[in-house]
Amino acid sequence: MRVRFEVCVDDVEGVLAAQAAGADRVELCAALSEGGLTPSAGAIAEALDSTTIAVNVLIRPRGGDFIYDRHEIRAMRRDIEAVAAAGAHGVVIGALTADGDVDTAVCRQLIADAGGLSVTFHRAFDMARLPREALAAIADLGIDRLLTSGQEATALDGAPLIADLVAAAGDRLAVMPGGGVTASNVRRLRDLTGAGEVHFTARTTVDSPARHRNPRASMGAATATAEYTRRRTSQAAIEELIAAAGAR
């Protein structure tokens, strides 16, 4: 079975690395340290202008929980309109109620705004109270894809639930494991879950090009040294994972 590979990236350089490595699609985000937020309009436009692979854009206005007020909902709807106008291939959404159920009312609004774009339900699912009922609600909404770690810290830990979700979803939607997916475990994850898509980051740390450095000030990072490092997507790491999956 051919596996499709989605790489989570936070800049245009990451998009280009994913394309060069042979990935099928990227999820474009900002602030991966927050679990991912909606990227800027400029970043979206530049990514779309620079690549030929599919670009799905995360729609998430803030970190934290997935229970949104009316202002956040309006912001997400406006972001989707902008993403669609920019020519993105899909959006990545998710919303829950305070009781831990899929907020179908909010999701319907977001899906309607997406028009014909592909829609992925993100890892808000992993905070849902009843995963099988949540899967049914997502499928009933007509969503194309579910990203999940199986409600565990990593997709490998959550593989038993992911396998159940893959079987329950059938051909109604794709269930895509994500969370801690690496070259060393992707083949086992495939075998355990039967999933036809995988989602992963392939990050490395590089030194800043700054020659002048002020060790006394920090721009909000935990330590001042973090100002002079950058996190980047590694083309080599993507290629390694794709090869290790053994599904091409």
N, C-alpha and C positions, 0 to 999 in steps of 0.2 A: 504494500500500500504506500502510495506517495504521501509524504508528510509535507504540510505547508508550514513555513517558518516565518513568524512575526517577531521583529526586534523592536523593543521599546527604546526610543532614543529621545534626546532632549535638545538636539541642535542639528543644523544642516550637515555638518561634518559626519554625524552619526547616520543620517539618512544615506549619504553617499557611501559610507563604509558598508552599510547593510546591502545596498544595491550591488556594490562591487563583489561582496562575498557570496551573492546568490540568494539572498533572502527574498521571500515573496512579497513582503509587506512590512511597513513600519507602523508603530503607534507613536505619534509625535506628541510629546508632553513638554512641560516645564517642571522645574522643582521636583526632581525625582527623589530628593531627600525627604519630601513630604508625601511620597507615594504617588506623585504626579499631579500636576495641575494643568489647566488650559494654557497652551503656549500663546505668545503674542501674535497679532495679525501679521506683523512683519516676518516672524519666523515661519509661519504657515505659508505665506506667499513665496518666500525664498525657497522653502523645501519643495513646494510644488513646481517651481520654475527650474529646479536643479535635478530632478529625478524622473525616472520613468516607471518606478515601481509604485504600488498602491500606498497611499498615505492616509491612515485613519487618525483622526485628531481627538485627543481626550477632552471631554467636556466635564470639568470639575472646578468649581469656583474657589475652593479652599480645602485645606487639609482637615483632618478630624472625621466626624461621623458623616453619614449620608442622608441626614434628615434636613431638608432645605426649607427655608422660609420663602415668602412670596417674592422678595427682592432677589434672592439667589436663583429662584426658578426663572424669573424674568431675565436675569443675566445669562443663564445657560441657554435660554431660548434665543437670545440675541447673538450669543456666540455661535450657536448652530447655524443661524441665518448667515452669519459672516463666513463661517467655514464652508457652507454650501456655495455661497457666491464666489469664494476663492477657487473652487474647483476640486476640493478634497474628495477622496473616494469614499470615506465613511466617517462616522463619529462613534465615540466610545462613551457610554452613559451609564448611569446607575443611580437609583434613589430608593430609600427604605422608609418605612413608617417607624414611629417610635416603638412599636411592638415587634419590630424586626421582620416585617413582611415586605415584599416588593411593593413600592408605592406605584401602583399601576396608573393612577390618575396623572401623576407627574410624568411618568414614562410615556404615556400616550401623547401628551403635549409635545415632548421632546422628539418623539418618533415622527409626529405629524410635521414638525418643523424641518426634520431631516429630509422630507420628501422621499426621493428614491435612493438616497444614500444607504450604503450598508451600515447596519447598526450592531454594535457589540455591547453587551452588558458587562461592565467591569467587575472588579473584585469586591464591590459592595455586596455581591452575592455571598462572599465568605463571612459576612457578618449577619446573614439572614438566620432567622430562628429555626425554620423548618426547610432544609435544603431541597427536598424533593418537591414540596409544594411551591417553593420559590422557582424551581426549574419549570414547573408546569405554568406558572404565571408568566414567566419570561417567554416561553414557547407560545403561549396564547397571544402575547403581544405582537408576535410576528418578528421577533428579533432574530438576527442571523447567527449570532455567535455568543457564547458565554465564556468569559475568562475566569478561571477559578484555580485556587490552590487546594481545592477539596476541603476548605474550612480549616486547614492546618497551616503551620508555619511555612511549610514548603509543599510543592506539588507532589513530591515523592512521598512525604508523610501522608498526604491526603489521597494517595492513589486509589485506595479501596472505594472511597466515595466517588472519585472522578470516574472510575470504571462503571459504577452504578449509574451515574448521570449520563455517560456516553450511551449506555444501553437503553436508558429510559428516553433519551432525546431522539434516538433513531435518526431519521432523516429530517426531523423538524428543524433542528439547528445544530451547529457545530459546538462541541464542548472542547475548549482549548485550555490545557493545563498551563499554568504560569506560576512562578514563585520558586526561586532557587533551582531553576533548570540550568544544568551545566553539561559540558561535553562528557563528564564522567557518569552522569545519571540519565541522560536523555533516552538512550536505547532501552534501559530498564523501564523508564517511565512509559515509553511507547508500548512495551510488551505488557505492562501491568494494566494499562488503561484502555488500550485500543484507540486512543485519540488520533485523529488525522491532522491536527494542527498543534503547534507548540509556540509558546510566547516566552521570551527571555530577554534579559539585558546581557551585554557583553562588555563590561566596563573595565577600564584600566585607569590608573592615576599617572598623570604626567606633570612635570614641573612647569611652573609659569615661565614665560619668556622675560618677565620683569627683571631688569638688572638692578634698578633702585628698589630697595625694600625697606619699609618702615616696620620694625618689629613691635612697636609700642601700640599701634592702632589696629582695630579689627572692624570689619564691615558686617558684623553680626554673626560671624562664624564662632564656633566653640573655642577655637584657639587661633591666635594670630597667624600661625604657620599655614592654616588652611587657606589664607588669602593668596598664597603663592603655590597652590597646586590646583590642577584641573582634573575633572573626571571626564573621560572620553570613551566613546564606543570603539571597540577594537575589531577591525576587519578580520584579523587573524583568529580571534576568539570565535567570531561568528562562523568562519570557515571550518574551524575545528569542530564546533558543535554540529553543524550540518553533516559533516563527514561521519561523526560519531553516531548520528542517528541512523545511518545506514538505510536511508529511505529515498534515495534519488537514483 
